């Protein structure tokens, strides 16, 4: 581990608290199959708080580099899920697209792509188990719960990789 331990844990702590917000989105999406724009707008300042946290946690890195990291993460999440939504005729909802764009701010492009890959894996695994047990094709599924588990896995991997 590099740096002062209390400083190096700042981003992990921010990601862990981000998971609390994401758990709320996941529960709401599971119940209502939607993610409200007002909730996403309220989540935006928390995501933007990761920029000064990243600058503080990594004093050698420049603030513009942290901003670029966040912008690329946000764009990559937005464009990837928008492409999937357009290719599948609405298979991914607009709330999920906007949530992925917001999560790109604290996680960056590489962290978000890993989280999305793991989220898709968890969704496919769950659908395979449901199909094997019930032998019935499931209907629409909310994606935010799988996004939560993907981000949780990425946060844990980052934490254990750094220590």
ABEGO torsion letter per residue (X at the ends): XBEBAAAAAAAAAAAAAAAAAAAAAAAAAAAAGBBBAAAAAAAAAAAAAAAAAAAAABAABBAAAAAAAAAAAAAAAAAAAAAAAAAAGGABBAAAAAAAAAAAAAAEAAAAAAAAAAAAAAAAAAAAAAAAAAGBBBBBBBAAAAAAAAAAAAAAAAAAAAX
